[in-house]
Amino acid sequence: MAAQPNRDSTLHWRKSSASGGEGACVEVAQLGSSVLVRDSHNRSEAVLAFTRAQWLGLLRRIRNSG
């Protein structure tokens, strides 16, 4: 995972359908083989970049923790 500036305005960002109305949301986009993640309320801030394997591992951990 690496943090990088949020510079690419051509990305297709999407928010989870499970996002609640309280505003604690992240948005994801794909750029090549990377999955990018940003805070939906601070879109101009840094973006986290994960490899596909890292992203799938994170999702697996989140699903198994609840």
Steps between C-alpha positions, in 0.01 A plus 500: 500500500627844413359848546499725199353838408148501364577639154301296248151645449418251221468202735159340557458516879226299668364485852385182669127437501548404867611853590280644770356848519746608769773594253768245591556400138784417272499491123698262281626513142717278286813628329678230304570218743457724806192562713487859624314605816412850618288668766170605344498824700861596427528413134791734436716337769738207457386173349604154620612259228474125552598211278205281408624230740533752786151636434341155492685408821370813672143429391530141621621617842220755529234242411643244743529746790127560539 
